[in-house]
Amino acid sequence: MFESYTVSHKRGVAGMPEPLKCKQYIVIQGVTQEGKTFRPSDWNERLCGTLSLFGAEHRLRYSPMVKPYNQEELHCVLVDPQLAEIEPRLFRFLMGFALDNSLQVIHPET
């Protein structure tokens, strides 16, 4: 159920799509509605880290439904829309986090 991704502060999560062109994920961006950068800079890894586990190989494994993504200075969390059906309380928590912190949220194109 959990997948391993290499996180780089410069290049993002290896193999993940560019968030602004992402058609299958809800993207919570680390930019407030006022255009300010959300701090701390590793907020997305911290948030996704609370939903992750360490595998047998001692590597952090993020949920395949909630993944950190970094693109240059833009830090994001990618949320699979199916999470709303599979684990609605977790989905509400993530959307509430975005709302409480006035973060920009991009919904997938339909």
TILUM-568495 format. One record per residue: residue in three letters; x negated, y, z of N, C-alpha, C, CB in turn. Coordinates in pm, whole numbers, padded with zeros to 5 digits, always signed. Atoms other than C-alpha are relative to their C-alpha. Glycine has a CB too. Layout:
REM residues N
AlaXYZXYZXYZXYZ;...
//
This chain:
REM residues 110
Met-00082-00120+00000+00000+00000+00000-00086+00126+00000+00093+00000+00120;Phe+00085-00116-00006-00287+00239+00069-00111-00012-00103-00058+00019+00140;Glu+00104-00002+00101-00541+00341-00193-00117+00083+00049+00054+00055-00133;Ser+00120-00072-00034-00895+00469-00162-00028+00105-00107-00119-00096+00017;Tyr+00037-00107+00092-00989+00802-00321-00121+00070+00056+00117+00099-00023;Thr+00117-00077-00040-01315+00990-00313+00038+00147-00007-00124-00032-00090;Val-00038-00140-00005-01256+01347-00205-00124+00086-00013+00076+00033+00130;Ser+00110-00095+00020-01485+01623-00328+00057+00140+00011-00071-00022-00137;His-00048-00137-00015-01446+01985-00229-00008+00078-00131-00079+00072+00108;Lys+00015-00071+00127-01555+02092-00577+00084-00062-00112-00146+00001-00041;Arg-00062+00066+00113-01399+01831-00806+00136-00058+00028-00087-00107-00048;Gly-00130+00057-00029-01088+01712-00627-00007-00148+00026+00096+00028-00113;Val-00007+00143-00023-00976+01355-00588-00027-00070-00132+00138-00042+00060;Ala+00039+00068+00124-01142+01132-00846+00117-00074-00061-00116-00096+00026;Gly-00105+00071+00071-00896+01012-01105+00138+00061+00011+00005-00138+00047;Met-00133-00060-00017-00609+01238-01001+00023+00108-00105+00016+00058+00142;Pro-00031-00100+00102-00430+01468-01248-00014+00141+00054+00140-00021-00053;Glu+00007-00141-00037-00466+01843-01247+00134+00040+00061-00034+00090-00124;Pro-00127-00022-00070-00203+01965-00996+00096+00094-00071-00027+00053+00135;Leu-00092-00095+00062-00065+02258-01192+00068-00058-00124-00073+00126-00037;Lys-00060+00067+00115+00008+02025-01485+00060-00134+00040-00103-00019-00110;Cys-00044+00129-00051+00121+01737-01266+00150-00015-00019-00038-00015+00149;Lys-00142+00019+00029+00453+01596-01381+00066-00103+00090+00018-00041-00144;Gln-00061+00104-00079+00502+01318-01130-00006+00025+00150-00065-00130-00030;Tyr+00012-00028-00143+00418+01475-00791+00058+00136+00035-00146-00007+00043;Ile-00028-00130-00057+00551+01752-00575-00136+00050+00049+00110-00007+00118;Val+00131-00054-00037+00250+01980-00521+00020+00109+00106-00074+00056-00124;Ile+00003-00103-00104+00211+02168-00192-00135+00069-00015+00021-00060+00147;Gln+00123-00074+00023-00045+02437-00268-00044+00074+00125+00017+00098-00116;Gly+00057-00072-00113-00277+02596-00014-00004+00150-00022-00139-00050+00028;Val-00016-00143+00025-00155+02941-00115+00136+00040+00055-00014+00036-00154;Thr-00127-00042-00057+00112+03128+00077+00085+00073-00104-00023+00091+00123;Gln-00090-00073+00089+00413+03296-00084-00052+00140-00028+00141+00007+00060;Glu+00058-00133+00017+00221+03623-00037-00130-00004-00079-00025+00063+00136;Gly+00121+00014+00081-00074+03485-00238-00129-00014+00080-00012+00117-00089;Lys+00120+00016-00083-00312+03438+00057-00039-00147+00009+00024+00058+00140;Thr+00050+00137-00015-00533+03130+00090+00033-00051+00139-00151-00006-00027;Phe-00035+00062-00128-00409+02897+00363-00125-00056+00065+00106-00111-00020;Arg+00116+00047-00075-00663+02814+00632+00043-00097+00108-00076+00118+00062;Pro+00140+00017+00037-00843+02606+00746-00012-00060-00140-00072-00089+00102;Ser+00019+00041+00139-00991+02515+00409+00022-00150-00021-00138+00037-00046;Asp-00022+00144+00015-00958+02140+00477+00138-00043+00050-00108-00077+00076;Trp-00133+00029-00052-00591+02161+00580+00063-00121-00070+00091+00123-00016;Asn-00064+00111+00074-00486+01918+00305-00057-00136+00040-00018+00021-00151;Glu+00060+00126-00043-00734+01650+00411+00043-00034+00142-00153+00007-00008;Arg-00047+00023-00137-00630+01693+00774+00143-00052+00000-00009+00129+00084;Leu-00140+00040+00006-00261+01665+00688+00012-00143-00054+00081+00098-00088;Cys-00005+00136+00058-00311+01358+00466-00070-00101+00089-00063-00001-00140;Gly+00072+00088-00091-00553+01213+00719+00088-00053+00112-00118+00071+00059;Thr-00091+00048-00104-00274+01189+00976+00088-00112-00052+00087+00115+00051;Leu-00084+00103+00062-00094+00959+00730-00085-00110-00064+00091+00063-00106;Ser+00092+00095+00062-00397+00745+00643-00048-00104+00101-00119+00073-00061;Leu+00060+00100-00088-00584+00448+00784-00139-00033-00052+00088-00127+00009;Phe+00132+00044+00041-00935+00306+00776+00010-00146-00040-00105+00019+00114;Gly-00002+00137+00050-00972-00008+00567-00115-00081+00055-00003-00001-00151;Ala+00104+00092-00047-01195-00307+00632-00139+00047-00041+00025-00141-00054;Glu+00130-00049+00047-01473-00137+00434-00040+00131+00067+00003+00018-00151;His+00027-00121-00079-01465+00154+00684+00010+00128-00084-00139-00009+00063;Arg-00027-00119+00081-01337+00399+00423+00142+00046+00029-00019-00029-00152;Leu-00132-00057-00021-01046+00632+00474+00088-00032-00121-00008+00154+00023;Arg-00093+00036+00108-00746+00514+00274+00125+00086+00014+00035-00152+00004;Tyr-00119-00084+00000-00481+00771+00190+00119-00079-00051-00022+00126-00085;Ser-00124+00059+00050-00123+00672+00134+00010+00030-00150+00124+00055+00077;Pro-00017-00030+00143-00047+00639-00238+00111+00103-00025+00032-00129-00076;Met-00111-00094+00017+00250+00869-00176-00032+00141+00047+00120-00050+00072;Val+00039-00132-00051+00068+01158-00004-00152+00008-00010+00049+00022+00150;Lys+00143-00003+00029-00277+01254-00134-00053+00143+00001-00029-00066-00136;Pro+00061-00132+00011-00511+01549-00088-00055+00019-00140-00113+00018+00106;Tyr+00056-00033+00130-00625+01724-00403-00067+00136+00010+00109-00001-00113;Asn+00073-00127+00001-00887+01996-00442-00041+00030-00142-00125-00005+00093;Gln+00043-00046+00132-00939+02192-00758-00067+00134+00020+00121+00010-00102;Glu+00080-00117-00028-01221+02439-00711+00040+00055+00137+00017+00108-00111;Glu-00037-00060-00130-01087+02672-00439+00146-00025+00037-00027+00149-00003;Leu-00141+00028-00026-00726+02550-00461+00014-00137+00067+00082+00006-00131;His-00020+00124-00076-00645+02289-00195+00149-00031+00000-00055+00013+00146;Cys-00140+00039+00014-00322+02093-00242+00024-00136+00065+00040-00004-00148;Val-00043+00135-00037-00127+01791-00123+00098-00044-00108+00067-00004+00145;Leu-00090+00058+00099+00036+01570-00385+00095-00095+00072-00079-00074-00113;Val-00102+00081-00067+00362+01414-00264+00085-00069-00106+00090+00088+00095;Asp-00085+00077+00091+00539+01137-00453+00145+00028+00037-00033-00153+00008;Pro-00141-00030-00030+00908+01240-00482+00077-00119+00056+00069+00049-00125;Gln-00068+00118-00052+01009+00879-00402-00010-00010+00151-00058-00125-00064;Leu+00014+00001-00145+00892+00944-00046+00130+00045+00067-00116+00092+00043;Ala-00127-00049-00055+01224+01126+00011+00099-00115+00024+00063+00104-00094;Glu-00089+00116-00016+01406+00794-00034-00060-00106+00090+00033-00060-00136;Ile+00065+00108-00073+01149+00559+00118-00020+00035+00148-00135-00032-00063;Glu+00026-00045-00138+01060+00761+00430+00047+00145+00013-00153-00013+00037;Pro-00055-00136+00000+01294+01064+00454-00052+00090+00112+00148-00007+00008;Arg+00050-00085-00109+01166+01183+00794-00138+00054-00030-00003-00079+00133;Leu+00133-00045+00038+00809+01200+00668+00008+00105-00110-00086-00119-00046;Phe-00019-00097+00108+00924+01380+00354+00046+00134+00057+00102-00053-00103;Arg-00049-00124-00063+01116+01635+00564-00112+00068+00079+00121-00029+00093;Phe+00113-00057-00075+00807+01681+00785-00093+00075-00094-00077-00112+00074;Leu+00092-00064+00095+00587+01760+00483+00061+00126-00061-00039-00098-00111;Met-00065-00118+00058+00840+01996+00327+00019+00109+00107+00137-00039-00061;Gly-00010-00095-00110+00895+02158+00668-00133+00067+00029+00050-00070+00125;Phe+00134-00056-00018+00519+02205+00706-00024+00110-00104-00109-00111-00012;Ala+00017-00099+00107+00513+02384+00370+00085+00124+00026+00036-00061-00136;Leu-00091-00112-00027+00813+02600+00463-00047+00082+00120+00141-00051+00024;Asp+00044-00069-00121+00686+02683+00813-00125+00085-00023-00027-00100+00110;Asn+00124-00071+00028+00353+02796+00668+00007+00083-00127-00115-00097-00009;Ser-00026-00080+00121+00507+02974+00365-00088-00041-00117-00021+00148+00030;Leu+00084+00048+00110+00313+02754+00124+00082-00015-00127-00065-00133+00037;Gln-00066+00016+00128+00395+02742-00244+00016-00149-00030-00080+00070-00113;Val-00030+00139+00033+00559+02417-00355+00045-00004-00146+00111-00059+00096;Ile-00035+00019+00141+00576+02305-00719+00063-00137-00013-00125+00015-00094;His-00071+00126+00018+00831+02039-00802-00027-00054-00141+00152+00018+00023;Pro+00031+00058+00132+00774+01794-01089+00101+00042-00106-00005-00152+00010;Glu-00088-00033+00112+00913+01874-01430+00094-00118-00025-00081+00033-00128;Thr-00096+00108+00026+01226+01679-01512+00035-00006-00146+00126+00019+00082;
//
